Amino acid sequence: MNLADWTKVPTLAGSHARLEPLQMAHIDGLRGALGDGSLSSLWYTQVPSAKTMTGYVQAALQAQSEGKVLPFVVLNAADEVVGTTRYYGLESEVPRLSIGYTWYGESAQRTGINTESKLMLLTHAFERLQCLSVVFETSWFNFNSRTAIARLGAKQDGVLRNHKRHPDGTPRDTVVFSIIDAEWQGVKRHLRHRLDAHA
């Protein structure tokens, strides 16, 4: 295992999506993607508003500098910014990590972008970082996210009651899913099959 890989954001490229290291220069593109739908109005998500986007990106880059996250911007096949995602909960000593803080503009939803992005992120996690497990977390009330995570092939581990707080301050029950290394080859085959449907 190369420990430097746990501090450097890789560029991951596919036919539907490309993931690049998040930078301040992506703020306008992320604002544009945010305007494509009403994600930031959902009270149970961590999606920023156009007004808070600068602070959102600054906080992600600060957390990266502290070794806590590896943040990505997501671009479509036309090189347009359509969203963002990140690795967090980095534990190189296990090794394990979480994938989250993911949101896409409406035009990128229900396309091959999320499937391919997750395939690339999971491939890097299991095959480059040699993770034993990859974790996904979401609010109990984010039913769309829970369905999407299960559709990837992740299994629900449980629910952490009053685990965190939603952006509005209300207590959040967190639904935890994971994929372990022994399951990865089957999940990879499943995701490739799903991706073929978008070809």
NORFENJO-V53987 format. One record per residue. N is the residue number from 1. RES is the residue in one letter. OMEGA is omega in degrees with one decimal (NA if undefined). Layout:
N_RES_OMEGA + N_RES_OMEGA
//
This chain:
1_M_178.3 + 2_N_-176.1 + 3_L_177.4 + 4_A_179.4 + 5_D_-178.7 + 6_W_178.3 + 7_T_-177.3 + 8_K_178.3 + 9_V_179.6 + 10_P_167.8 + 11_T_-176.7 + 12_L_-173.4 + 13_A_175.6 + 14_G_-179.4 + 15_S_179.4 + 16_H_-171.7 + 17_A_170.8 + 18_R_177.7 + 19_L_-179.4 + 20_E_175.5 + 21_P_178.1 + 22_L_178.8 + 23_Q_178.1 + 24_M_-178.8 + 25_A_-178.6 + 26_H_-173.7 + 27_I_-178.8 + 28_D_178.5 + 29_G_178.2 + 30_L_175.7 + 31_R_178.7 + 32_G_178.5 + 33_A_-179.6 + 34_L_179.5 + 35_G_-179.6 + 36_D_-176.2 + 37_G_-176.8 + 38_S_-176.1 + 39_L_-173.8 + 40_S_178.7 + 41_S_179.5 + 42_L_-170.1 + 43_W_-174.6 + 44_Y_-179.9 + 45_T_177.9 + 46_Q_-178.3 + 47_V_-178.9 + 48_P_171.5 + 49_S_177.2 + 50_A_-178.9 + 51_K_-175.3 + 52_T_-174.6 + 53_M_-179.4 + 54_T_178.9 + 55_G_179.0 + 56_Y_-179.9 + 57_V_178.1 + 58_Q_-180.0 + 59_A_178.7 + 60_A_-179.8 + 61_L_175.6 + 62_Q_177.8 + 63_A_175.9 + 64_Q_-179.3 + 65_S_178.7 + 66_E_177.9 + 67_G_-175.7 + 68_K_-176.2 + 69_V_169.9 + 70_L_-173.3 + 71_P_-179.2 + 72_F_161.9 + 73_V_-178.9 + 74_V_178.1 + 75_L_177.2 + 76_N_-176.8 + 77_A_178.1 + 78_A_-179.6 + 79_D_175.9 + 80_E_177.1 + 81_V_-178.5 + 82_V_179.8 + 83_G_-176.9 + 84_T_176.6 + 85_T_178.0 + 86_R_163.4 + 87_Y_173.8 + 88_Y_-176.8 + 89_G_-174.5 + 90_L_177.6 + 91_E_-175.4 + 92_S_-177.8 + 93_E_-178.2 + 94_V_-7.0 + 95_P_176.7 + 96_R_176.9 + 97_L_175.7 + 98_S_173.3 + 99_I_-179.6 + 100_G_-173.8 + 101_Y_-175.0 + 102_T_170.4 + 103_W_-179.3 + 104_Y_170.1 + 105_G_-172.9 + 106_E_-177.4 + 107_S_-179.3 + 108_A_-178.9 + 109_Q_-179.3 + 110_R_173.0 + 111_T_177.9 + 112_G_-173.9 + 113_I_-177.9 + 114_N_179.4 + 115_T_-179.2 + 116_E_177.9 + 117_S_179.9 + 118_K_177.4 + 119_L_-179.8 + 120_M_179.2 + 121_L_-179.7 + 122_L_177.2 + 123_T_178.9 + 124_H_-177.7 + 125_A_-175.7 + 126_F_-171.6 + 127_E_176.6 + 128_R_-178.4 + 129_L_175.9 + 130_Q_-178.2 + 131_C_171.8 + 132_L_177.5 + 133_S_174.7 + 134_V_-172.3 + 135_V_172.7 + 136_F_178.7 + 137_E_176.0 + 138_T_177.0 + 139_S_174.9 + 140_W_-175.8 + 141_F_179.8 + 142_N_-174.5 + 143_F_178.4 + 144_N_179.8 + 145_S_179.5 + 146_R_178.4 + 147_T_-178.6 + 148_A_179.6 + 149_I_178.7 + 150_A_-179.6 + 151_R_176.7 + 152_L_-174.6 + 153_G_177.0 + 154_A_178.4 + 155_K_179.9 + 156_Q_178.8 + 157_D_-178.1 + 158_G_180.0 + 159_V_176.1 + 160_L_-174.8 + 161_R_-178.9 + 162_N_-174.3 + 163_H_-178.4 + 164_K_173.3 + 165_R_171.8 + 166_H_178.9 + 167_P_-179.8 + 168_D_176.4 + 169_G_179.9 + 170_T_179.8 + 171_P_-179.5 + 172_R_166.5 + 173_D_-177.1 + 174_T_175.7 + 175_V_-175.1 + 176_V_176.1 + 177_F_173.6 + 178_S_169.1 + 179_I_178.8 + 180_I_-173.1 + 181_D_-178.9 + 182_A_-179.6 + 183_E_-168.1 + 184_W_-176.4 + 185_Q_177.1 + 186_G_178.2 + 187_V_179.6 + 188_K_178.8 + 189_R_178.8 + 190_H_-178.1 + 191_L_177.2 + 192_R_177.0 + 193_H_178.0 + 194_R_-179.9 + 195_L_178.3 + 196_D_-179.4 + 197_A_179.4 + 198_H_-177.2 + 199_A_NA
//
